[in-house]
Amino acid sequence: MEVSVVRNGFGAFRSRIESPALAAIADHWAQVRGDGSMPGWSDLRPSALAPYLTRIWSFKYDRASGEFTARLAGNRIMLGFNNSFRGTPLRDLHPAHVFEKVQSNMTRLVQGPCFYRGTGRLFRIGDYVAEGERIVLPLATDGNQCDEAIGAADYPAPPLAYHQKPVELLHGVEEWFPLSDG
C-alpha cells in the first residue's frame, strides 16, 4: 500500500477523481454543501445520486464510542456480504486484520475531517482481485462536525462465479485531502 497526503482541499481531491460516476457523486456533495463545511445526509438528493446508488455505501459515526454503523450499501457493495448490512457495526463486517485498517481509515476521515481517494486494488473475492477507484467523503448533520462517511467505488463487475462469495477489502494507493483548500 502506498499513502500520499495532498495539501489542498476539495478542489485537489476532485481534480484527482477519474471515474465519471465518482466525480458526479463528489460534485453533488460539493453542490449541496451550502454554507457549512460539509453537507449532512439529509442534504443529499436521492434523485441526484440515483444513477450511482448501486456503488454507494455509508456509515454513521458515534463520537462517544468511536464506532461506525452501516447506514446504506448499494447492490454492488452488498454482493460480498450476501445481504444488506444496514445497522451492522463495521467490526462485524470484516475479519480483524481488515477491520483494523478500515476502522483506522474511517476514523482518520471523520476526525480530520478529510477526503479519501484510493486506486488500484480495491478488494479480493477468492483469487479474483478487483481494481478501480474508491472515494470517501465526510458528512455532518450540523454542517460542521463530521458524524458520517459516504463512499463509493467504481470497478469492473466481478465475474458471476465470484458473486455471493466473501469480500476482503484491499487498499492500493491512498490519497488524503484536507477539507479546506487552505
Beta strands, then each sheet from edge to edge (+ up, - down):
strand 1: 2-5
strand 2: 56-62
strand 3: 67-73
strand 4: 114-125
strand 5: 128-139
strand 6: 148-154
strand 7: 168-169
strand 8: 173-178
sheet 1: 1+ 8+ 4- 5+ 6- 2+ 3-
sheet 2: 1+ 8+ 4- 7+
end
